[in-house]
Structures are given as C-alpha cells and as structure tokens.
Amino acid sequence: MLVNLSRRAMLASSAGLVVGFAMPGCAHLPVVDDTIGLGVPHPGEAHDLNAYVRVAPDGTIVLRMGASEMGQGVYTSLPMILAEELDADFARVRVESAPADQAYQHLNVDYPGSSQVTGGSLSVRGYWKALREAGAAAREMLAAAAASRWGVAQADCVTGAGMVRSGDRSAPYGELAAEAALLPTPSKPRLKDPSQFTLLGTSPPRLDLPPKVNGTAVFGADPQVEGMLHASIKHCPHHGGHFVSLDDAAARKVPGVVDVFKVDGIEAVAVVAEHFWAAKQGYEALKVSWDPGPSKGLDSAKVSATLHASLDLGKRAWKHGDPVGATTIEATYEVPYLDHAPIETPTALAWVQADRCDIWAPTQAQQFVKTYAAAIAGLPASKVYVHTTFLGGGFGRKGFWDFTDAAVRLSKHTGKPVKLIYTREEAFAFGYYRPAAVARLRAGLAPDGLIHDFYAQMASQNIGQMLVPEFLLGLEAFIGTVTDGVMHHPYGIANSQVDYARVELPIPVGWWRSVHGSHNGFIMESFVDECALAAKADPVDYRRKLLADNPRFLNCFNMAVDAAGPLPAGQSRGVAIFKSFGSIVAEVADVTVTGGQLDVHRVTAAVDAGQVVHPDTIKAQVESAIGHGLSMVLGEAITLVDGAVQQGNFHNYPIMGMGMMPDVHVVIVPSRESPGGIGEVGLPPLPGAVCNAIFAATGKRIRSLPLGKQLSI
C-alpha cells in the first residue's frame, strides 16, 4: 500500500490544540474521517473536532483548507487571515486539505446560503469572517492558558509572533497547546481593527510554491493505490444523444486492456486497463455508434440563428427609471461557446469498498462530489471521503463532478480502485462550456450627448439549467449569470431596462472564468464607446461624466488612466471598466494594428478589491486574467456539427502563446471596504478595452468574438 502521509498524521502522536469554528447555531460538529492517506485511517485522530486550527507542540500551526488551490493563491491568502488574528509566526504556518464537510462551507456572499465550492472569486470573501473568528478564538484560548499557568489576569497577557507574554514571562504557543485544548472555545472572540493588521496587506512567499517547484505537490493524476486500474472514457459526442452499439474487438486486443463496457447511468463507454497508455490506446480503437438525438442538425450557425431570433422573446430582467425612450444608436454583439481547457484534464481516483468510498480529485466542488458519489456508491454520505489535490487549472470546469461520478461508477463496476483521466480530446468533446450569447443594445442620447435611455435585449442559455429546477431559473441570481454588468451597470443613466430570453439547447453549459463578465465586459464597454463616438466625445471623458455620481468607480477608472500615462507614438488606446465578484477593475489597452495583425503592447489595470490580503497575489491574478481574456479575444471558440464539438486539441482551439502576452502594469486602489474577489475580476474589462483600441486604430468596430480574420478583411 502506498500512502501519502498528511501533516496531520505526523502530529497524531503528539498533544495538540484544536480550535473549532462552528457555523451559526452549531455548538459542536460531528467527527469527520479526513484521512489524507490513500484509504487508510490514521490512528490517533479520533478526537478531531473539525478544526480550522491545530497547534503542535513545536509551534507549527496547521490550517485545514476548505477551498481548493488551483493557482489562485488561497493556500497563502487564507492562512494569512487566520495567522493575522492568531498573532502567529507565519513562518510556522502549514496547510492541508480539509475534507468535504459542512464545517468547511463558506458564506456565498452574493446570494443566500453556504457551500464548499471554490469559485465565484469567493474564497477570501467567503472565509473572511470564519477564519478571523477561528484565529481570534485560538489566540484568546492560548492567552487564557498562559494566564492560568502564571496566575495572572488574561488581560495582562499579550500575544505576538506565536508567543504569549506577561511581564518578564513568555511561552510559545506550542508549549501552551495542551492546556489551551481543555478550555472552552470563546463564542464571540474579539477581532482586530484593520488598523492593527501587520500581516494582511503584505506579500510573504506563497506556501504552495516550494512543493510545486520541488515536485512534491500532489496534483490530480498523482495519487496511487496498490492494484488500481486506469481508465479512459468516451462520452456520446453529440450532446443530448445516446449510445446505440459498441464494437470493442480492437480495443480488447490492446495489451494491458482489462475490460471495455458501456458505463451504467451515463451515455459513455469506458476502457479499463493496467496502465494509462493502454487505456488511451483502447479508447482510440473503440468503434461506437451513437444517435445524435435532439442534437441532429444543430451546428454553430443554427445556434447563432436561434439566439438572434430569441432576442425579442425576452422578459424584463431589470428596470431603472422611466420607460426607455427613443433610440439614437443600436448595436448587436455576439460571443461563442468557450471551453475551459485547463492544463490538467479532468481526472479522479475512486475506490468503492463495502463500507466506504474514497475519491482523490482536483475538484472545486467537494460538497457535490461527496453527495453524488454517495448516491452512486450506495453509501451514506458519512462514508464518502473526498481528498482534494492541487488543481492543474480549473477555471470552473472542475466545479462539475461528472469526472468524479464516472470514476466512482468505474470502481463500483470493477470492484477495484480506478484512476480515470480524460484524454485531451475527450475533455474538449465533453465539457460544460461558457454559453454562447447574443445581445442587442440601444441607447437614446441626451442633448449633451450622454446616454439618457438604455435598453438591452440578451439571449443565451443559462448555466443554472444543469443545476436547479426550472422554476428557480427566473431568480435574479441565475438571470444575473448572463446579464449582470449590463444589468446593474455603474453608469449614471436615467432610464435603463434589460430583457433576457433564456434559450434551451442540448449543449451543456457552465461557469467559465468571470461567468457573466466574460462576455458583458466586451458587450457593455464596446457599446459605451459606440455611444461616445455618436456623441463625438473622447471615450475617457465620456466615461468620467457617466461615472460622476459613482465615486468608487470613477476613482478606480482615473487611477488606471493616470497610471497608463501618455499614449506612446504610433499606438492606439482603448479603455473599459467592470465590476464583478465584489471588485472593480479598470483597464487601458495600448495596441497597434499593422497589415491585419494585432499587437497588444501594454495593459494597465487598476483594481479596487477592498481590503487587500496579499498584494502580489492580486497582481498575479489580474495579469493571469488579462492573458486569459486576450486569448479569448484572439482565437478561442467552440464550434458544433450535429451537436458535436469540432475542437479536439490545441491545434484547433488556439491558446495565446507567451510571446503574445503584453506588458501588464497593475495598480491596487487603497481601500478599507470589505474584501472583494480577485481570481476572475481582471478578465471582463480586457475584451472591451482591446476592441475599443482596435477601433481607435482602424475605425473597424468589433462586435463578435473571437477576432479571427476580422482585421484582415
């Protein structure tokens, strides 16, 4: 048996302090088997109290992470929140993955409820209060233990750098852990005022970097169990279609192939083998017949036509002011389906046994993985254990659980642990794509040229169609996944109305980095530029006037423009601003277009993300999102024939190369507002800023993405 030993297991034989943080109304939490070893319970962990914090005798502080680390830096930012309130020595803080459990659900912030899902730029926002209170409670317990030991008042004890001091006496947290563990957890620990923060707002080295550099980091494809099998899976390529027949003779002849079978419960065929290469070769040798079902005849042109035809069928989603008046300018914009294309394809190792089910996976949705795996395995949820690895990219794709469900089905079928890895071709063929969308925008201009009346009609599938009952899709939370940013825009427009037509198509759709912002930053900011042109106004000054009554937006916009400085000779400039996931980002793009070739030289971004935790992470995530958004502008698109995706790898789904990445300058707006998100928020302004710069350079207005050959026509 190969076992990945957790840091918790290393501490199991020692006395320790456990600090639990209960959700409101929960005084105590049930014991959870959170073993990180591969299916082998570690002895000595029976007294685990579902804590966020564990203090070892040597002073090491372990934070159990409810969020998933996929490059966005939460394995550093969340420990910083905890360590700040705990007055810990951050050099002694360590992190491990928490189990899927109610104790690790975060507040959803933007809508009611809580969940253990990493997405929506929610990690810092969602865990902010819980981790601060857990750290503060631990600090007070340690101080109380020291006060009792020394016979002094707790008020006479001070904490700092992992120590408690009173007069000339001091003790490190590790020495006080056993005594503190016997004390009750404070129900309302005192939190620091932000003016007292000494760690938050600084940029210590990221905790996840050393294992990623030295090769010890565990990603989705890394876990192993003795005797495990490997699998590839081929879904019906026609979305909405179904299995007809299978010729598996060639696949079974591949050396190492153990079995080939139609997978119960899903329209897919699996090849199970002794090693992955055999599974992949067997996958390629399969001859499967499929019925396209409702996807027959559904191609990209038909999708586009359906969306355009639906614009006038929408229902009012949002209204501000009086009925919209006359139209001065009108424009229609369109965006295609997009794939997430993470560098690590969906993968999971599942082991269904008689009395438990273990899943090791790079998942963003531990809560749902656990729930659905329990149903498939025929076990109570308490007997399902989700072990979250590092993610080799996610962007929302690994917020779905199809691949973990499939791995559980394969393990149940074979009676053995099975590691399932989607081939790159399968990952493209069976995804949950960013929905294609069409928007028609109209504006009536006042005598001063500013927008007085604004009317938008939008048509798209809704990502909620895969998740919730039909009657819930009319809620603003789900409508907003298509319309937000056009709906609830920041501009001082007297009359606004947004209509939304939800289109039903058999193509699976889901959240993609920045969700609504991925298309609405392009749509809304391009249209504001068109209105500025109609008003014969400078786009920068035009936005300043429209944002005059919205000082936080205006300040962010001005900081981006000021930081961009004078426009270099021979270049053209575009600007955009967008709020998503609690943060405002303004961007300035400087470009040239020569012979139909676009060169984006520099992007300047100002980001108002409220209270800052780790500034370097904010800059890195905005840089990353700008690169992602530019790749989307340049060439990414999913196309369909008979409901089947035509892209199979990066040769026909082009990702922007490193040589095309512009210089990026990020300015952080000082703020004491509540923390905003950061993983997604840098993407929405980029398409609008770049396309506005293209217009400034060429006079050609881009109203559909990707660019493709539009600049050479």
C-alpha positions in Angstrom: 0.0 0.0 0.0 1.3 3.4 -1.0 0.3 6.1 1.4 0.5 9.9 1.0 1.1 10.8 4.7 -0.5 14.1 5.8 0.9 16.6 8.1 -1.9 15.8 10.5 -0.7 12.2 10.6 2.8 13.5 11.6 1.3 15.3 14.5 -1.0 12.4 15.6 1.2 11.1 18.3 1.6 14.4 20.0 -0.5 16.5 22.2 -2.1 19.4 20.3 -4.6 22.2 20.4 -7.7 22.0 18.2 -9.8 25.2 17.7 -13.2 24.6 16.2 -15.3 27.2 14.5 -18.9 26.2 14.4 -21.3 27.7 11.9 -24.1 29.8 13.5 -26.4 27.6 15.6 -24.0 24.7 15.8 -22.3 24.3 19.2 -20.4 21.2 18.2 -19.6 19.5 15.0 -19.5 15.7 14.2 -16.2 13.9 13.9 -15.1 13.5 10.3 -12.7 11.0 8.9 -10.4 13.3 6.9 -7.6 10.9 6.2 -5.3 12.1 3.5 -3.6 8.7 3.2 -5.0 6.6 0.5 -8.0 5.0 2.1 -6.1 4.1 5.3 -7.4 5.7 8.5 -4.6 7.2 10.6 -4.6 6.2 14.2 -4.8 8.8 16.9 -7.2 11.1 15.1 -10.4 10.2 16.9 -10.5 13.4 18.8 -10.5 15.6 15.7 -13.1 18.4 16.2 -13.3 19.6 12.6 -11.0 22.4 13.4 -9.5 25.1 11.2 -6.5 25.3 13.5 -4.2 22.9 15.0 -1.2 23.9 17.1 1.6 21.3 17.5 3.9 21.2 20.5 6.7 22.5 18.3 4.6 25.6 17.5 3.6 24.6 14.0 0.1 25.8 13.1 -1.8 23.8 10.6 -4.8 25.3 8.8 -7.2 22.8 7.2 -8.3 24.3 3.9 -11.9 24.1 2.8 -11.0 25.8 -0.5 -9.2 24.3 -3.5 -5.8 25.6 -4.6 -5.7 26.0 -8.4 -3.0 28.6 -8.7 -5.1 31.5 -7.3 -3.1 31.6 -4.1 -5.7 30.6 -1.5 -3.2 28.3 0.2 -1.4 31.5 1.3 -4.1 34.2 1.5 -6.5 32.2 3.7 -3.7 31.1 6.2 -2.7 34.8 6.3 -6.3 35.7 7.5 -6.1 33.1 10.2 -2.5 34.0 11.2 -3.3 37.7 11.5 -5.9 37.2 14.1 -4.0 34.4 15.8 -0.9 36.6 16.1 1.0 33.6 14.7 4.5 33.4 13.3 3.6 33.0 9.6 6.8 31.1 9.0 5.4 28.3 11.2 2.0 28.1 9.4 1.3 25.0 7.3 -1.7 24.0 5.2 -3.5 20.8 4.5 -6.7 19.9 2.5 -9.8 19.7 4.6 -12.5 17.0 4.0 -15.8 17.6 2.3 -17.9 18.6 5.3 -20.4 21.2 6.4 -17.9 22.7 8.8 -15.9 24.0 5.8 -18.7 25.6 3.8 -18.2 29.3 3.3 -20.7 32.1 3.0 -21.8 32.6 -0.6 -21.8 36.4 -0.1 -23.6 37.3 -3.3 -26.7 35.2 -2.5 -28.1 33.3 0.5 -26.6 30.1 1.8 -23.2 28.5 2.1 -21.3 25.9 0.2 -17.9 24.2 -0.1 -17.2 25.2 -3.6 -14.2 27.1 -4.9 -15.5 29.5 -7.5 -17.1 32.9 -8.0 -13.9 34.5 -6.5 -15.4 33.6 -3.1 -12.5 32.1 -1.1 -11.3 35.2 0.7 -14.8 36.8 0.7 -16.5 33.7 1.9 -14.0 32.6 4.6 -13.0 36.1 5.8 -15.2 36.1 8.9 -14.9 32.4 9.8 -11.1 32.3 9.6 -10.8 35.6 11.5 -13.0 34.3 14.3 -11.2 30.9 14.4 -7.8 32.7 14.7 -9.1 35.1 17.3 -10.6 32.3 19.3 -7.4 30.4 19.3 -5.5 33.5 20.4 -7.8 34.0 23.4 -7.6 30.4 24.4 -3.8 30.4 24.3 -3.7 33.6 26.3 -6.2 32.1 28.8 -4.0 29.0 29.2 -0.9 31.2 29.9 -2.8 33.4 32.4 -3.9 30.3 34.3 -0.4 28.8 34.3 1.1 32.1 35.6 -1.7 33.1 37.9 -2.3 36.4 36.2 -5.3 38.1 34.6 -5.8 37.2 31.0 -5.9 40.9 30.2 -2.3 41.1 31.4 -1.2 38.6 28.7 -0.3 39.8 25.2 0.2 37.7 22.1 2.5 38.1 19.1 4.8 36.1 16.8 3.5 32.8 18.1 4.1 33.7 21.8 2.2 34.8 24.9 3.9 37.2 27.2 3.1 38.7 30.6 5.8 40.9 32.2 9.1 39.0 32.0 7.4 35.7 31.4 6.8 34.2 28.0 5.7 30.9 26.4 5.5 29.8 22.8 2.1 28.6 21.5 3.3 25.0 21.2 4.0 24.8 25.0 0.5 26.1 25.8 -1.4 23.9 23.3 -2.3 21.0 25.6 -3.6 23.3 28.4 -5.5 25.5 25.9 -7.2 22.5 24.4 -9.0 21.9 27.7 -10.6 25.4 27.7 -14.0 26.3 26.1 -13.9 28.0 22.7 -14.9 31.7 23.0 -18.3 32.2 21.4 -17.5 35.9 20.4 -13.8 36.4 20.2 -12.5 39.9 19.9 -11.4 40.7 16.3 -8.7 43.2 15.4 -9.5 46.5 13.9 -8.0 46.6 10.4 -5.7 49.4 11.5 -4.0 46.8 13.7 -3.2 44.4 10.9 0.5 43.7 10.4 0.5 40.6 8.2 -2.5 41.4 5.9 -1.5 43.7 3.1 2.0 42.3 2.9 3.3 39.6 0.5 5.1 36.8 2.2 6.3 33.9 -0.1 3.4 31.7 -1.2 3.1 28.5 0.8 2.2 26.4 -2.3 5.3 27.3 -4.3 8.0 25.1 -2.7 6.2 21.8 -3.3 5.3 22.9 -6.8 8.9 23.7 -7.6 10.5 20.6 -5.9 7.9 18.1 -7.3 6.3 17.0 -4.0 3.0 18.7 -4.8 0.2 16.2 -5.3 -2.0 17.0 -8.4 -5.0 15.1 -9.6 -3.1 12.5 -11.6 -0.5 11.7 -8.8 -2.3 9.6 -6.1 -1.8 5.9 -6.3 -3.2 2.8 -4.7 -1.8 -0.7 -4.9 -3.7 -2.7 -7.5 -5.5 0.2 -9.1 -6.7 0.2 -12.7 -6.5 3.1 -15.2 -9.3 4.2 -17.4 -10.3 6.3 -20.3 -13.9 7.2 -21.1 -15.7 8.1 -24.4 -18.9 10.0 -24.0 -21.5 10.4 -26.7 -20.0 13.2 -28.8 -23.5 14.5 -29.7 -24.7 16.5 -26.7 -28.1 15.1 -25.9 -27.5 12.0 -27.9 -27.3 8.4 -26.7 -25.4 5.1 -27.1 -26.5 2.7 -29.8 -23.9 -0.1 -30.2 -20.3 -1.0 -29.5 -17.6 -2.8 -31.4 -14.8 -3.3 -28.8 -12.8 -6.1 -30.6 -9.9 -3.9 -31.5 -9.8 -2.2 -28.1 -9.7 -5.5 -26.2 -6.7 -6.6 -28.3 -4.6 -3.8 -26.9 -2.0 -5.2 -24.5 -2.9 -4.2 -20.9 -6.6 -3.6 -21.5 -8.7 -5.4 -18.8 -12.3 -4.5 -19.8 -14.4 -2.4 -22.1 -18.1 -1.7 -21.2 -20.9 0.7 -21.5 -21.0 2.7 -18.3 -24.2 2.4 -16.3 -26.1 5.7 -15.8 -24.3 7.8 -18.5 -24.0 7.8 -22.2 -20.4 6.6 -22.3 -18.1 3.7 -22.9 -15.1 3.0 -20.7 -11.8 1.3 -21.3 -10.1 -0.1 -18.2 -6.5 -1.1 -18.3 -3.4 -1.9 -16.3 -1.9 1.4 -17.2 -3.0 4.7 -18.8 -1.3 4.3 -22.1 -3.2 1.0 -22.7 -6.4 2.7 -21.7 -5.7 5.6 -24.1 -4.9 3.2 -27.0 -8.0 1.2 -26.3 -10.0 4.5 -26.2 -8.7 5.3 -29.7 -9.5 1.9 -31.0 -13.2 1.9 -29.9 -15.9 1.8 -32.6 -19.1 3.2 -31.1 -22.4 4.0 -32.8 -24.3 7.0 -31.4 -27.7 8.5 -32.0 -27.4 12.3 -32.1 -30.9 12.7 -30.7 -32.0 16.3 -30.3 -28.6 17.5 -31.5 -29.1 16.3 -35.0 -28.6 19.2 -37.4 -27.5 21.5 -34.6 -24.5 23.4 -35.8 -23.0 26.8 -34.8 -24.9 28.6 -37.5 -28.2 27.3 -36.1 -27.2 28.1 -32.6 -26.5 31.7 -33.7 -29.7 32.0 -35.6 -31.7 30.7 -32.6 -30.1 33.2 -30.3 -30.8 36.1 -32.6 -34.4 35.0 -33.2 -34.9 34.8 -29.4 -34.0 38.4 -28.7 -37.5 39.8 -29.0 -38.9 37.0 -26.8 -37.2 38.0 -23.6 -38.8 39.0 -20.4 -37.8 42.0 -18.3 -34.9 41.2 -16.0 -34.2 44.7 -14.7 -35.5 48.2 -14.9 -34.3 51.5 -13.6 -36.1 54.8 -14.0 -38.9 55.6 -16.5 -39.8 53.7 -19.7 -37.0 53.8 -22.2 -37.5 56.5 -24.9 -36.2 57.0 -28.4 -33.2 55.2 -29.8 -30.2 57.1 -31.2 -27.8 54.2 -31.6 -28.2 50.4 -31.8 -25.6 47.6 -32.0 -25.7 43.8 -31.7 -22.9 41.7 -30.2 -22.2 38.0 -30.2 -19.8 35.6 -28.4 -19.4 31.8 -28.9 -19.2 28.8 -26.7 -15.8 28.5 -24.9 -14.0 25.6 -23.3 -12.1 25.9 -20.1 -9.1 24.0 -21.4 -7.2 23.6 -18.1 -3.7 22.2 -18.5 -4.7 19.1 -16.4 -7.7 17.4 -17.9 -10.4 16.2 -15.5 -9.1 13.2 -13.6 -10.1 11.3 -10.4 -9.1 8.2 -8.5 -12.0 6.4 -6.8 -12.1 3.4 -4.6 -15.5 2.0 -3.7 -15.4 -0.6 -0.9 -18.1 -2.3 1.0 -18.2 0.3 3.8 -16.6 3.4 2.4 -15.8 5.3 -0.8 -12.6 7.4 -1.2 -12.1 9.9 -4.0 -8.9 11.8 -4.8 -9.5 14.5 -7.2 -8.6 18.1 -8.3 -12.1 19.3 -7.6 -13.6 22.7 -7.0 -16.8 21.2 -5.6 -16.1 18.8 -2.7 -19.6 19.2 -1.4 -21.2 18.0 -4.6 -18.6 15.3 -5.3 -19.4 13.8 -1.9 -23.2 14.0 -2.3 -23.3 12.4 -5.8 -20.7 9.8 -5.1 -22.7 8.6 -2.1 -25.7 8.1 -4.3 -23.8 6.2 -6.9 -21.9 4.0 -4.4 -25.0 3.3 -2.4 -23.4 4.5 0.8 -24.4 7.2 3.3 -22.6 10.5 2.7 -20.8 10.0 6.0 -18.9 7.1 4.4 -17.6 9.1 1.5 -14.2 10.8 1.8 -13.1 13.4 -0.6 -9.3 14.2 -0.7 -8.7 17.3 -2.7 -5.4 17.6 -4.6 -3.9 20.6 -6.2 -5.6 21.6 -9.4 -3.7 21.8 -12.6 -6.0 24.6 -13.7 -9.8 24.8 -13.2 -11.5 28.0 -14.4 -14.8 26.5 -13.4 -14.6 23.2 -15.3 -13.6 21.3 -12.2 -16.6 22.8 -10.4 -18.5 20.0 -12.0 -18.5 16.4 -10.8 -19.0 14.4 -14.0 -15.5 13.0 -13.9 -15.6 12.1 -10.2 -19.0 10.5 -10.7 -17.6 8.5 -13.6 -14.6 7.3 -11.6 -16.9 6.1 -8.8 -19.1 4.2 -11.4 -16.0 2.5 -12.8 -14.7 1.5 -9.4 -18.1 0.1 -8.5 -18.3 -1.8 -11.7 -14.8 -3.3 -11.5 -14.6 -3.8 -7.7 -11.2 -2.1 -7.7 -9.7 1.4 -7.3 -9.8 3.1 -10.7 -8.0 6.2 -11.8 -9.9 7.9 -14.7 -8.1 10.5 -16.8 -10.0 12.3 -19.6 -7.9 12.4 -22.8 -7.5 15.9 -24.1 -9.8 15.0 -27.0 -12.5 13.8 -24.5 -12.1 16.9 -22.4 -12.9 19.1 -25.4 -15.7 16.8 -26.6 -17.5 16.6 -23.2 -17.3 19.9 -21.3 -19.6 22.4 -19.6 -19.0 25.3 -22.0 -19.2 29.1 -21.5 -22.6 29.8 -23.1 -22.8 31.4 -26.5 -24.7 34.7 -26.2 -26.2 37.5 -28.3 -27.1 41.0 -27.1 -28.8 43.9 -28.9 -28.2 47.2 -27.2 -30.0 50.5 -27.9 -29.4 54.0 -26.4 -31.0 57.3 -26.6 -28.7 60.2 -26.1 -29.5 63.4 -24.3 -28.7 66.9 -25.8 -25.3 66.8 -24.1 -24.5 63.5 -25.8 -24.7 61.4 -22.6 -26.8 58.3 -22.5 -30.3 59.1 -21.2 -32.1 55.9 -22.2 -30.6 52.4 -22.3 -32.3 49.2 -23.5 -30.6 45.8 -23.7 -32.0 42.5 -25.1 -30.0 39.4 -24.3 -30.4 35.8 -25.3 -28.4 32.8 -24.1 -28.6 29.5 -22.3 -28.3 29.7 -18.6 -25.7 27.8 -16.6 -28.3 27.1 -14.0 -30.1 24.7 -16.4 -27.6 22.0 -15.3 -28.1 22.6 -11.6 -31.5 23.7 -10.5 -35.2 23.1 -11.2 -36.9 25.1 -14.0 -38.8 27.4 -11.6 -35.6 28.7 -10.0 -34.1 29.9 -13.3 -36.2 33.0 -13.1 -34.5 34.2 -10.0 -32.2 37.2 -10.4 -29.2 35.1 -9.1 -29.5 32.9 -12.2 -30.5 35.6 -14.6 -27.5 37.6 -13.5 -25.2 34.8 -14.7 -26.0 36.1 -18.1 -27.0 39.7 -17.7 -25.1 41.2 -14.7 -22.9 44.1 -15.7 -25.4 45.1 -18.4 -28.0 44.8 -15.7 -26.8 46.9 -12.6 -24.3 48.8 -14.7 -22.4 51.6 -12.9 -23.3 54.5 -15.2 -25.5 57.4 -14.4 -28.2 56.7 -17.0 -31.7 58.0 -16.2 -33.6 55.1 -17.7 -32.4 51.5 -18.2 -34.0 48.3 -19.0 -32.7 44.8 -19.6 -34.7 41.9 -21.1 -33.5 38.3 -21.1 -34.5 35.4 -23.2 -33.4 32.0 -21.8 -32.7 29.7 -24.7 -32.9 26.0 -24.3 -30.4 23.9 -26.3 -28.9 20.5 -25.6 -25.4 21.8 -25.2 -24.1 21.5 -21.6 -23.1 24.9 -20.2 -21.4 26.0 -17.0 -19.4 28.7 -15.2 -16.3 29.9 -17.0 -13.8 32.3 -15.6 -15.7 35.5 -14.7 -19.0 34.0 -15.8 -21.2 36.9 -16.9 -18.3 39.2 -17.1 -16.6 37.1 -19.7 -19.0 38.5 -22.3 -20.6 41.5 -20.7 -17.3 43.4 -20.2 -16.9 43.2 -24.0 -20.6 44.0 -24.8 -21.2 46.9 -22.4 -17.9 48.6 -22.7 -17.9 48.4 -26.5 -21.3 49.9 -26.6 -20.4 52.8 -24.3 -17.6 53.5 -26.7 -20.0 53.5 -29.6 -22.2 56.0 -27.7 -19.1 58.2 -27.1 -18.4 58.1 -30.9 -22.1 59.1 -31.6 -21.7 62.0 -29.2 -18.4 63.0 -30.8 -16.8 62.7 -27.3 -13.5 61.3 -26.1 -14.2 57.8 -24.6 -12.3 58.6 -21.4 -14.0 61.9 -20.7 -17.3 60.3 -21.7 -17.0 57.6 -19.0 -15.9 60.1 -16.5 -19.1 62.1 -16.9 -21.2 58.9 -16.8 -19.4 57.9 -13.6 -19.6 61.3 -11.9 -22.1 60.1 -9.3 -20.3 56.8 -8.6 -17.1 57.9 -6.9 -15.6 54.5 -6.2 -15.8 53.5 -9.9 -14.6 56.9 -11.0 -11.6 56.8 -8.7 -10.6 53.3 -10.0 -11.1 54.4 -13.6 -9.0 57.6 -13.1 -6.2 55.6 -11.4 -6.0 53.3 -14.4 -5.9 56.1 -16.9 -3.3 58.1 -14.9 -1.1 55.0 -14.4 -1.2 54.3 -18.2 0.4 57.7 -18.8 0.8 59.3 -22.2 -0.1 57.2 -25.2 3.1 56.1 -27.0 3.6 57.4 -30.5 2.0 55.2 -33.2 -0.2 53.3 -30.8 -3.9 53.4 -30.1 -5.7 53.2 -26.8 -8.9 51.6 -25.5 -10.4 51.7 -22.1 -13.0 49.7 -20.1 -14.3 49.3 -16.5 -16.3 46.5 -15.0 -17.4 45.3 -11.6 -17.7 41.6 -10.8 -17.5 39.4 -7.7 -17.2 42.4 -5.3 -14.3 44.1 -7.1 -13.9 46.9 -9.6 -11.3 46.7 -12.4 -10.5 49.4 -15.0 -8.1 48.6 -17.8 -6.3 50.6 -20.5 -5.0 48.7 -23.6 -2.4 50.2 -25.9 -2.2 48.5 -29.3 -1.1 48.7 -32.9 -2.7 47.0 -35.9 -0.4 46.5 -38.9 -1.4 44.6 -42.0 -4.3 43.0 -40.2 -2.1 41.9 -37.3 -3.0 43.0 -33.8 -0.2 43.7 -31.3 -1.3 44.5 -27.7 1.7 46.2 -26.3 0.6 47.1 -22.8 -2.4 46.8 -20.5 -2.6 49.0 -17.4 -5.1 47.9 -14.8 -6.4 49.5 -11.6 -8.2 47.1 -9.2 -10.3 48.1 -6.2 -10.6 44.8 -4.4 -11.4 46.3 -1.0 -9.3 45.1 2.0 -6.2 43.6 0.5 -4.7 40.3 1.9 -1.7 39.5 -0.4 -0.9 42.3 -2.9 1.4 40.1 -5.0 -1.4 37.6 -5.5 -3.8 40.4 -6.6 -1.3 41.5 -9.2 -0.6 37.9 -10.4 -4.3 37.1 -10.7 -5.0 40.3 -12.7 -2.1 39.5 -15.0 -3.4 36.0 -15.4 -6.9 37.1 -16.2 -5.7 39.6 -18.7 -3.8 36.9 -20.5 -6.9 34.6 -20.4 -9.2 37.4 -21.7 -6.8 38.2 -24.5 -6.6 34.6 -25.5 -10.4 34.6 -25.7 -10.4 37.7 -27.9 -7.8 36.4 -30.3 -9.0 32.9 -31.2 -10.8 30.7 -28.7 -14.2 29.3 -29.9 -16.1 26.0 -29.7 -18.0 25.1 -32.9 -20.6 22.4 -33.4 -21.8 20.0 -36.1 -24.8 17.8 -35.1 -24.2 18.9 -31.5 -20.7 17.5 -31.5 -17.7 19.8 -30.7 -15.3 20.1 -33.6 -12.3 21.1 -31.5 -10.2 18.2 -30.3 -6.9 19.7 -29.1 -5.0 22.9 -29.1 -4.2 22.7 -32.8 -7.8 23.8 -33.5 -8.5 25.5 -30.2 -5.7 28.1 -30.2 -4.5 29.3 -26.8 -2.5 32.5 -26.8 1.3 31.9 -26.7 3.6 33.5 -24.2 5.1 35.7 -26.9 1.8 37.4 -27.4 1.4 38.4 -23.8 1.6 42.2 -23.3 3.4 44.1 -20.6 0.9 44.4 -17.7 1.0 47.1 -15.0 -1.3 46.6 -12.1 -2.2 49.4 -9.6 -4.0 48.4 -6.4 -6.5 51.0 -5.2 -6.2 51.6 -1.4 -9.5 50.6 0.2 -11.0 49.7 3.6 -14.1 48.2 2.0 -14.9 44.5 2.6 -12.7 42.2 0.6 -13.7 41.6 -3.0 -12.8 38.7 -5.3 -9.7 38.6 -7.4 -9.4 35.3 -9.4 -11.8 36.3 -12.1 -12.2 40.1 -12.0 -9.3 41.1 -14.2 -10.8 39.4 -17.3 -14.1 41.3 -18.0 -12.6 44.7 -19.0 -9.9 43.3 -21.2 -12.0 42.4 -24.3 -13.8 45.7 -24.3 -10.5 47.7 -23.8 -8.7 45.8 -26.6 -11.6 46.0 -29.1 -12.1 49.7 -28.3 -8.4 50.2 -29.0 -8.8 48.3 -32.3 -11.5 50.7 -33.3 -9.3 53.7 -32.4 -6.5 52.2 -34.6 -8.6 51.1 -37.6 -12.1 52.5 -37.4 -13.4 48.9 -37.5 -15.8 48.1 -34.8 -15.6 44.5 -33.4 -19.0 43.2 -32.4 -18.3 39.5 -32.4 -15.6 37.3 -30.9 -13.1 35.9 -31.4 -11.3 38.3 -33.8 -10.3 35.6 -36.2 -9.6 37.2 -39.6 -11.8 40.3 -39.0 -8.9 42.6 -39.1 -7.6 41.3 -42.4 -11.0 41.7 -44.2 
